Amino acid sequence: MYTLGQLLPTLRQMAVEETPELVDFALKRLREAVKEPGVRVEKQNFPANGFLTYWTLRALDTWDALDLSSATPSLTWSQGELYRQIVGVRSN
């Protein structure tokens, strides 16, 4: 998960025809990730991460694959995280 969000925007600029399985796989994984409140490293006990969430949303948008209704949990989490950081409150 950690690199998929950064990989897809780059692939969009390259010859993608040679890697359709990779793109399909990555888009599927990222679409599932944004259904949660913030994207996190999978299968780890890590909290949601703003960096991963941003790049996941950006990658989906780059490929015109961002479904705002499905991504609402991550978008809402991102908004709350932004507000917390602006006022300087720790989330945990």
Buried (B, 14 or more C-beta within 10 A) or exposed (E): BBEBBBBBBEBEEEEEEEBEEBBEEBBEBBBEBBEBBBBBEEEEEEEBBBEBBBBBBBBBBBBEBBEEEBBEBBBEBBEEBEEEEEEEEEEE
